[in-house]
Amino acid sequence: WAAVEAEYFCMRCGMEVAGPLVEAHLDGELHRRSASWALARDSPASGGARGQLAAAPLELWQEWDAALGAARCLACGKICDGSHEETVEHRRRLEQYMWLQEHRDTGYMTPPQAWLAWVPDEGFGPRRYLRCLLCRKWVDDWEDLDTAGYSGKHGSPSQHNQKDHFRRVQHGAFCSHELAGEKSRWHPESPAEGQ
């Protein structure tokens, strides 16, 4: 790993490239020589193992970034370099990304807790995030997409609940028509238990 200051790093040439200069770099003599040398070295005809990898199709969760000459992970937004794919964070995000791809047309699973809903956050793109409608807070201690076993800060009553959340659940605040209406806004297909 190396610290870089520029916006981009050309893996073929091993140099940093500022955003406005990417096109000029790609058209430049140094990059063309590096690219033609790499293609000759890595081609399947030359027996290069990298040529076999380059010919492999991209995974569903990858896209080709022509500016960098590398595959980019759609789940994390990072370059696929062989190390990134082995990280715990990548595996977690990939699981969510693949689930979202599979359920894109069917929607998000309705949480069984009457006060939880999958809600979009305009500042973070088109995905939805788990939100406690009782406390008006984002759930940050649950990573699974199925909330059936969730008993954390904003989950089913437990010693792990936040104090205010526990009090609201104990006093039946989740039974309000206002809360039920808000939940049905995000999950109109099936009401949660306890409503």
HUVENPE-V601648 format. One record per helix or strand of 2 or more residues. SS is the DSSP state (H for helix, E for strand). FROM is the first residue (numbers start at 1). LEN is the number of residues. Records with the same first field share a line. If there is no record, write none. Layout:
SS: FROM-LEN  FROM-LEN
This chain:
E: 8-3  15-3  62-4  70-4  116-5  128-5  137-2
H: 19-9  29-14  44-3  49-7  84-3  88-15  122-3  163-8  173-3  177-10
